[in-house]
Amino acid sequence: MMVDSFSACFQHDKNGTLLKVPTNETLNFDIQYRKTRACFKRHKGDAANLTCSECLEEYDNLTETYIQIQDSCGDSVCMDIVDTVSC
C-alpha cells in the first residue's frame, strides 16, 4: 500500500481505507513535541546554555522519535511532523 505524506499521519484499516485516528508514531511525536515545548517555555528567559542543558533530554527524545519515524516511513513521513520539525 502506497502511503502519501498526509495519510501517513493516520491509521488505515485492513483494506487501506484512511481512518480518522492518528498513528501511534504521530501520537508519540506529538507527546514528545509537547514535552520539549513545555521545557522551553519553563526556561524562557534563562541563559541559552541553561535552557539547552535543562531541555536536552526532551529535545533528544523528540529527535530520536523523528529519526525512528523517518526510518520506518522513508519518504512518507507525515507532513505535519515534517513541518513541526522544520519550524
N, C-alpha and C positions, 0 to 999 in steps of 0.2 A: 504494500500500500504506500503510495507516494503521499507525503505529508508536506504541505506548504508551511511557511513560517508563521502564518496566522493560526492555522488549525493545529500546529504543534503545541499550542498553549492549552489545548483542551483534549479530553479523553474522547475516544471513538468506541462505538460498540463493535461487536464481532463482525458486522457487515461493513465496517468502515464509516458508518454514519457519525458525523460530528455531534457530540453531546455538549450540553452547556455546563460541563463540570471540568474545572481546571485539572490538569495532570498533577501528579504528586510532585514532579520536578518544578512545575510552576508555583505550586503552593509552598514548597520548601524554599525556593528562591525568594518568594515574597516575604517569608518569615525572616530569612537571613538579611534581606534588604532593610526591613523594618527595624531589626536589631541594630544594624550598622547606623542607620539614620538616627535612631534614638540615642546612640552613644555620641554621635557627632553633635546632636542638639544639647546633650548634657554637658558637653565640653566646649560649647560655643563661647568664645571669648577667652578661652585658655590659650596659652602659648601653643604654637603649632606642634612642637615636639611632645608636649603633654597629651594633646589630643591624639596624636599618632600612636603614642605608647599605650594610652588607655583604651583605644579603639582597635588596636592591631588584631586582636583575636577575632572580633566581629568581622573586620574587613577581610582577614584571611579566610574565614568561613564562607563569606559571600563570594570571594574569588574562587575558592575551591568548588563551591556549588555551581558556579557558572562554568568552570572548566569541565566538570562532570557532565553538565548538560550539553556542552559543545561536543564532548567525546561521544556521547550517546546519540546525539541528533545530527551531527555533521552540519550540512548546510540548511537544515530545517529547524534551527533554534527559534523558539517563539519570539516574534518580532518585538513584543512588549518587553521581553527580557533584554534583548539586544539594545533597545532604546534606553532602558534603565541603566545599563552598564555604560552606555555612551555619554550619559549626562555629565 
